[in-house]
Amino acid sequence: MTPQVFAILSALIEEQLGIHYEHADANLLADKLTPRAADRGFESLLDYYYFLRYDPEASSELAALADALVVNETYFFREADQLAVLVSILTELKRPARVWCAASSTGEEPYTLAMMLRERGIADKVSILASDVSTRALSRARSAIYRGRSLRALPDAMRRRHFQVEGDALRLDESIRRAVTFRPLNLFDDAGVAALGEFDAILCRNVLIYFRDSGVSRVVERLTRRLVNGGYLLVGVSESLLRFSTALTCAERSGVFLYQRVDS
Ligand SMILES: C[S@@+](CC[C@H](N)C(=O)[O-])C[C@H]1O[C@@H](n2cnc3c(N)ncnc32)[C@H](O)[C@@H]1O
């Protein structure tokens, strides 16, 4: 890939998906893009660039490209202390609540929350929307069949109560599957995010690490606008927002850090 093609392709990827590549990563990016471009029948990365920039079908290709660029790694009960605190907060709310899992990957995170809400007896009170830019991850989430590393932190009691064994895999029960609505959404799609309405809590965990600081700020601002006054944003445990100037207040509860929208 020539430096010029790297410059325009990496700028496009950062603008559309938030994912940042340094010049030193040019070969790494070329290794990921070249097979994708060839599969789609493009003779050069420059042709692929023009397609991504100008073709009406570019957004679905960008979603597929995100699969090649970002790790979908996730698992049930990941960073579950945060989710337990969120469940307590939602239990205290004396009205129906809306939660959005903003980079839900293959579904383990929103389904874990749905199980925890069920265990607490408040599943009917909370609606869960889950989204991801990757349509492949979303179709795996909808199929709700899991095996291997995805199950490594799943407590035995949850496994027994909410899954059926299917060969070497586990199928999540219909009642938990129905508690989560999945839809494709890119966190850099301003209009798409704005159309979602307001939430009492947003989970945006283990995805901000892929973005440059300017991208993190843009996404956090966009998500903050989607929180009700008093609503919470949860980011991954390794993704502190303290070095960013955000409109959110950092709150600590049972050793867990949350960011709260508090309008004056
Ligand atoms: C490592 S997974 C995190 C999954 C889950 N939140 C967790 O903490 O286990 C990161 C996910 O972010 C998604 N992602 C990356 N860039 C995105 C974007 N611009 N908009 C929406 N999702 C994005 C990826 O497709 C991937 O599924």
The ligand as an SDF file (V2000), in Angstrom:
LIG
                    3D

 27 29  0  0  0  0  0  0  0  0999 V2000
  -14.2310   -6.4370   22.3980 C   0  0  0  0  0  0  0  0  0  0  0  0
  -15.9040   -6.3200   21.8780 S   0  0  0  0  0  0  0  0  0  0  0  0
  -16.6820   -5.8090   23.3890 C   0  0  0  0  0  0  0  0  0  0  0  0
  -17.9700   -6.5470   23.6630 C   0  0  0  0  0  0  0  0  0  0  0  0
  -18.6390   -6.2600   25.0110 C   0  0  0  0  0  0  0  0  0  0  0  0
  -19.0460   -4.8880   25.1160 N   0  0  0  0  0  0  0  0  0  0  0  0
  -17.7360   -6.6380   26.1600 C   0  0  0  0  0  0  0  0  0  0  0  0
  -17.3210   -5.7540   26.9260 O   0  0  0  0  0  0  0  0  0  0  0  0
  -17.4420   -7.8190   26.3410 O   0  0  0  0  0  0  0  0  0  0  0  0
  -15.8640   -4.8100   20.9110 C   0  0  0  0  0  0  0  0  0  0  0  0
  -17.0610   -4.6650   19.9880 C   0  0  0  0  0  0  0  0  0  0  0  0
  -17.1180   -3.3090   19.5330 O   0  0  0  0  0  0  0  0  0  0  0  0
  -17.6600   -3.3060   18.2380 C   0  0  0  0  0  0  0  0  0  0  0  0
  -17.3360   -2.0220   17.5810 N   0  0  0  0  0  0  0  0  0  0  0  0
  -16.1370   -1.5760   17.1430 C   0  0  0  0  0  0  0  0  0  0  0  0
  -16.2420   -0.3620   16.5550 N   0  0  0  0  0  0  0  0  0  0  0  0
  -17.5630   -0.0310   16.6570 C   0  0  0  0  0  0  0  0  0  0  0  0
  -18.3140    1.0860   16.2250 C   0  0  0  0  0  0  0  0  0  0  0  0
  -17.7350    2.1270   15.5970 N   0  0  0  0  0  0  0  0  0  0  0  0
  -19.6480    1.0990   16.4650 N   0  0  0  0  0  0  0  0  0  0  0  0
  -20.2510    0.0530   17.1130 C   0  0  0  0  0  0  0  0  0  0  0  0
  -19.5850   -1.0450   17.5290 N   0  0  0  0  0  0  0  0  0  0  0  0
  -18.2610   -1.0920   17.3120 C   0  0  0  0  0  0  0  0  0  0  0  0
  -16.9920   -4.5100   17.5910 C   0  0  0  0  0  0  0  0  0  0  0  0
  -17.7120   -4.9430   16.4420 O   0  0  0  0  0  0  0  0  0  0  0  0
  -16.9830   -5.5240   18.7340 C   0  0  0  0  0  0  0  0  0  0  0  0
  -18.0910   -6.3820   18.6640 O   0  0  0  0  0  0  0  0  0  0  0  0
  1  2  1  0
  2  3  1  0
  2 10  1  0
  3  4  1  0
  4  5  1  0
  5  6  1  0
  5  7  1  0
  7  8  2  0
  7  9  1  0
 10 11  1  0
 11 12  1  0
 11 26  1  0
 12 13  1  0
 13 14  1  0
 13 24  1  0
 14 15  1  0
 14 23  1  0
 15 16  2  0
 16 17  1  0
 17 18  1  0
 17 23  2  0
 18 19  1  0
 18 20  2  0
 20 21  1  0
 21 22  2  0
 22 23  1  0
 24 25  1  0
 24 26  1  0
 26 27  1  0
M  CHG  2   2   1   9  -1
M  END
$$$$
